[in-house]
Structure formats: structure tokens, C-alpha cells
Amino acid sequence: MAQEQSAEPIIEKGARVGVPGGTQAIRPTVTYNDALSAEEIAAYEKVVGKPGAHGSAQPVAGEGKCALIVEDDPHVRRLIASALERLGCRQLEVADGNNALKALVKYKVDLAIIDLKIPGFDGYQVIRGARSYLKIADTPILVISGLTDVEYASAALNIGADGFLGKPFELLQLEAYLRCGLRSRA
């Protein structure tokens, strides 16, 4: 006797995709409106000025692609920089959110790698500032963070990140994410 199969898709049943509660795992837990509040605009303006006031971002001097690394831990920053070097990519390195936004105003980069827990503007604010305030839509943003719960990843992706890699990570996994981010800019 054949078992009856439910007409309901399995993704509708679970806590993770394909298992009971699946739609909850892919349903955003935090949503953001693209419209910035007056307070957000004032905060971004205080750090980087009005959008477009500095002219357009300039390419970083040198040949090949360039990535911006926004990470306050110097060891992790160096690890990411080494992986980018192996991929033939130059790097700009900053340790806080305010300098990250200043770098994005000044330089046209091929990839931005951003930690969520950084001094100054946090990673979310940097992504939101880049996408909604500075209107930088063509630079892939990869988040690398120790905040690995689905809510953190969903929030980062909802406000404009293109990828999310949790810490700790394997070096091969990091290089694959970086390669993918650089390739999407090609």
C-alpha cells in the first residue's frame, strides 16, 4: 500500500528549510525601510558630508581589483588581507565604521568586507549608509561576523549585504566567498 503524500510543500512545515518550521527560517525577522530617518541622515552627514559633495569615488591607485576590509581585530584583518593577496587583490584596511564610510566616499572598491561589531558606526550602519545614504549599489558587500544567529544574518542581508560568513570560518571557505564577491563585480 502506497503512502499518501501531503499536497502541502515540505518547506511550509518547519523550523528550518525542508524540515518542520521551514518558512520561519527564511522569513526575515528584521526588516528595514530604505528611507532614512532625519537622525540617521544627520549622523551620516556629520561623518561623510552630503552624498556627492566630494565628487565621485576614485579608483585606488595600482593595478587589479581592490577590496575594503572593515575589521577591528588586527589578526582577523590580516587573515582576510592575506586571503585577498593570494587572490591577487589589493586591500584597504580600516578598523571602524566611520573610517569605512569615509573610505567608501573616497575610493571605488570592488568588494567591501565588513564585520558587524566594530567601533563607531557598527557594521549594519555602515551597510545602511553605503546602500541608502551614499547610494552605492554596485559594490558587493560581504559580512564576516561572530554574530552568527539567523537574525543577524537576515538583518545584514535585508539592509544590503550580498553575503554572510560566520566566524570562525575555514580559510578555504573565506577564499571562496572572497572570490565570489570579486567575481560578482566583474
SULURHU-V167699 format. One record per pair of residues at least 24 apart in sequence whose ideal C-beta (glycine too) atoms are under 8 Angstrom apart, sorted by the first residue. I is the first residue (numbers start at 1). J is the second residue. D is the distance in Angstrom with one decimal. If there is no record, write none. Layout:
BEGIN
I | J | D
I | J | D
END
This chain:
BEGIN
25 | 150 | 6.5
28 | 154 | 5.1
28 | 155 | 7.9
28 | 158 | 5.3
29 | 150 | 7.1
29 | 151 | 4.7
29 | 154 | 5.5
29 | 155 | 7.4
30 | 151 | 6.3
30 | 154 | 6.2
30 | 155 | 4.1
30 | 158 | 6.3
31 | 158 | 5.9
32 | 128 | 7.0
32 | 155 | 7.6
32 | 158 | 5.8
32 | 159 | 4.8
34 | 131 | 7.9
34 | 132 | 5.4
35 | 132 | 7.8
36 | 128 | 7.6
36 | 132 | 5.4
36 | 133 | 6.1
40 | 128 | 7.4
40 | 133 | 7.4
41 | 133 | 7.0
43 | 121 | 7.8
44 | 101 | 7.1
44 | 129 | 5.1
44 | 133 | 4.5
44 | 134 | 7.9
47 | 98 | 5.1
47 | 101 | 5.7
47 | 102 | 6.9
47 | 121 | 7.2
48 | 101 | 5.0
48 | 102 | 5.9
48 | 105 | 4.9
48 | 129 | 7.6
48 | 133 | 8.0
48 | 134 | 7.3
49 | 105 | 7.6
51 | 133 | 6.2
51 | 134 | 5.5
51 | 135 | 6.3
54 | 105 | 5.6
54 | 106 | 7.1
56 | 108 | 7.7
57 | 104 | 7.0
57 | 105 | 6.4
57 | 106 | 6.2
57 | 107 | 5.6
57 | 108 | 4.2
58 | 106 | 6.9
58 | 107 | 6.3
58 | 108 | 6.4
59 | 107 | 7.3
59 | 108 | 5.1
60 | 90 | 6.5
60 | 92 | 6.5
60 | 107 | 5.1
60 | 108 | 7.5
60 | 109 | 6.9
62 | 90 | 5.6
64 | 88 | 5.9
64 | 89 | 6.6
64 | 90 | 6.2
65 | 89 | 4.8
65 | 90 | 7.1
65 | 110 | 4.1
65 | 111 | 7.3
65 | 182 | 5.6
65 | 185 | 7.3
66 | 90 | 4.4
66 | 91 | 6.8
66 | 92 | 6.6
66 | 107 | 7.4
66 | 109 | 5.2
66 | 110 | 5.8
67 | 91 | 5.4
67 | 92 | 7.4
67 | 109 | 6.0
67 | 110 | 6.2
67 | 111 | 4.2
67 | 112 | 7.0
67 | 113 | 6.1
67 | 178 | 7.4
67 | 181 | 7.8
67 | 182 | 7.3
68 | 92 | 4.9
68 | 93 | 7.9
68 | 94 | 7.1
68 | 100 | 6.8
68 | 103 | 5.5
68 | 104 | 6.9
68 | 107 | 7.3
68 | 109 | 4.5
68 | 111 | 7.3
68 | 112 | 4.6
68 | 113 | 7.0
69 | 93 | 4.8
69 | 94 | 7.3
69 | 113 | 5.1
70 | 94 | 5.5
70 | 95 | 7.8
70 | 96 | 7.8
70 | 97 | 7.0
70 | 100 | 4.2
70 | 112 | 6.8
70 | 113 | 6.7
70 | 114 | 4.4
70 | 115 | 6.2
70 | 118 | 6.2
70 | 123 | 7.2
70 | 126 | 6.4
71 | 95 | 6.9
71 | 113 | 7.3
71 | 114 | 7.9
71 | 115 | 4.7
71 | 118 | 7.1
71 | 144 | 7.3
72 | 96 | 6.6
72 | 115 | 6.6
72 | 117 | 7.6
72 | 118 | 4.9
72 | 119 | 6.0
73 | 115 | 7.6
76 | 115 | 7.5
76 | 144 | 7.6
76 | 167 | 7.4
79 | 171 | 7.7
79 | 174 | 7.6
80 | 113 | 5.8
80 | 144 | 7.1
80 | 174 | 7.0
80 | 178 | 7.7
83 | 171 | 6.7
83 | 174 | 5.2
83 | 175 | 5.1
83 | 178 | 5.7
84 | 178 | 6.1
86 | 175 | 6.8
87 | 175 | 6.7
87 | 178 | 6.0
87 | 179 | 6.0
87 | 182 | 6.7
89 | 178 | 7.4
89 | 182 | 6.2
95 | 119 | 7.1
96 | 120 | 4.0
96 | 121 | 7.6
97 | 121 | 3.0
97 | 122 | 5.9
97 | 123 | 6.9
97 | 125 | 5.9
97 | 126 | 4.6
100 | 126 | 4.8
101 | 126 | 6.1
101 | 129 | 5.2
101 | 130 | 7.1
101 | 134 | 7.3
104 | 130 | 5.5
104 | 134 | 6.2
104 | 136 | 6.1
104 | 139 | 7.5
105 | 134 | 6.6
108 | 139 | 7.8
109 | 139 | 6.0
110 | 139 | 7.1
110 | 140 | 7.7
110 | 182 | 5.9
110 | 185 | 4.5
111 | 139 | 6.9
111 | 140 | 5.3
111 | 141 | 7.9
111 | 142 | 6.6
111 | 178 | 7.1
111 | 181 | 4.4
111 | 182 | 5.4
111 | 185 | 6.3
112 | 139 | 5.7
112 | 140 | 7.3
112 | 141 | 4.8
112 | 142 | 7.2
113 | 141 | 8.0
113 | 142 | 5.0
113 | 143 | 7.9
113 | 144 | 5.9
113 | 178 | 7.4
113 | 181 | 7.7
114 | 141 | 6.2
114 | 142 | 7.3
114 | 143 | 5.6
114 | 144 | 7.5
114 | 161 | 7.6
115 | 143 | 7.5
115 | 144 | 6.0
115 | 145 | 5.6
116 | 143 | 6.2
116 | 145 | 4.2
116 | 147 | 5.2
116 | 152 | 6.5
116 | 156 | 6.7
117 | 145 | 6.8
117 | 146 | 7.0
117 | 147 | 6.6
123 | 156 | 7.1
124 | 155 | 6.5
124 | 156 | 6.6
124 | 159 | 6.2
127 | 156 | 6.5
127 | 159 | 5.2
127 | 160 | 5.0
127 | 161 | 5.5
128 | 159 | 5.1
128 | 160 | 7.0
130 | 160 | 7.0
131 | 159 | 6.7
131 | 160 | 3.6
132 | 159 | 7.9
132 | 160 | 7.6
138 | 185 | 7.4
139 | 185 | 7.1
140 | 181 | 4.4
140 | 182 | 7.8
140 | 184 | 4.9
140 | 185 | 5.6
142 | 177 | 5.8
142 | 178 | 7.2
142 | 181 | 4.9
144 | 169 | 7.2
144 | 174 | 7.6
144 | 177 | 8.0
END
